[in-house]
């Protein structure tokens, strides 16, 4: 297992500029303006969540940041629904510039939403690094103590076997909660090989814990003079340990297939993180481009905007 350190995302989200209501749009102007205000309300609420996201990231409170991202996306989805309705109004009002304006507005919101989805993956990757470091810091010693426990058992030092197995088991029990968190985080990242890797870590912890439980029972049975029970239990412990080794091989296989994903030094999944960071940056640039197009239309048709 490899040491991981926290990688902190430095994200900057920008707010929307509200579209103007029109002052001369024919018989459907009132409905248009009502929808525009409804969209603006959704965007303003989403912008508020964006501010919360920044605060949570600065505080390294990733779970709250993810929750705020989901809340912001919900607001932007509402806005997009109403913007789609505005496109129909624009067509009926037979003002070509209005259709172009709404299309640009829709593009801006879509790109901002996409940037938030990328940010969600980036944050999940950093959360993965935190939890994986927690596993990595415990695992080498836990594995060594498990090996010692088996050695003590086969040398007939059953009391020492129980002591070593207990120390190892305590560490694997601590890792169990962390491993379950990794599984959940990997789903948020969404890459199949990351999900498989996290599931493998959880399986690894489970097999180790089971092997240690059976080893302790085998040693205790031996100390009580029940050699038959001890033999059966150590056989089960060896089967569990075989599953443990098979899972180690599975994890090594994933690392081999994705050599840059889990380096021996540095952060995990950094190429994937960089990819999503680039996509996020492109989306934000595109959103600014859409906003510039909206401003151009506002200047060209000042008489129609309040």
Phi, psi and omega in degrees: 000151189242146183288138177235147174240159181293132173249116187268126177279134175250096187252141174237120177253144180243152185275164177277151167263131185288141175289150178273149172284155180264148182259347180213090182230019179083201187292340184259012182302316183298315179295320178302308183298324178296317179293320179301315180296325178295317178297315180300322179298317179296319181292320179297321177295318177298320178297324177298319177293326176300319178297321177296321179302312180301317180296316181294323178295318178299325179276359184060028176265082189292323181297318177292325177298317178296320179296319179291326175298315179299320179293320178295316180297324177298319178295317181290328175295320176297317180298317180296324177299315181285329175296323176299323176292323178297326179299323178293319176298317182299321179295318181290330181281354174054041174242105186301323182295328179293320177298315178297324180295314182291322177299318178294320179297316178300317179299320179298313182295318180298319181291321177296317178298319179295322179296325178290322177296322175295318179299323179299319178292318180301314179297319179298323177296319179292324175296321177301316180298319180299310183290323180293326175297320179298319177293313185297327182287335181266328192297315184303316180291318180299318180294318179298318180293325177295316178299319178297321181298317177296317180299317179298319181300312185287343174271000179083007179268073191291325179295317177296325178298317179296318181297312180293319180296321180295316179298317179294316182298322178301321180289319179292328176294324174295319180292336184300313179296320179295319180297321177294323175296320178300319179301314180295317180296321182298326177296322177294328176288318170089356180275127183305319183291330177289319177298316179298321181294315179295318177298323178296320178297317179298318178295320179302313180297319180296315180295320179296316181297318180294317179299318181291321176301311181292325177296316179298316179295322178296317180294318179296320178296320179296319179293335178271000177085009180266082184293327180297310179296320180299318180296318179295318183291321179290330175296317178295320178299321179293324176296316177299319180294325175298319176295323177300312180296320179298323179290322174303315179298321178297316179296319177297322178298318178295318178297324179292319180288335180231070190298335181264356184280325183230070183290159180290336176232146177093194186272150175281152170060032184286329175294319178296318179299316180297323178298313180291328177294321178293318178297318179299315180298318178297320179296319179294321177295319178296320178299319177296323177297317177297320180295323178295321177297320177299318180296320178300315180294324177297319180289322181288337183230050183300329183292344182261349183250137177276000000 
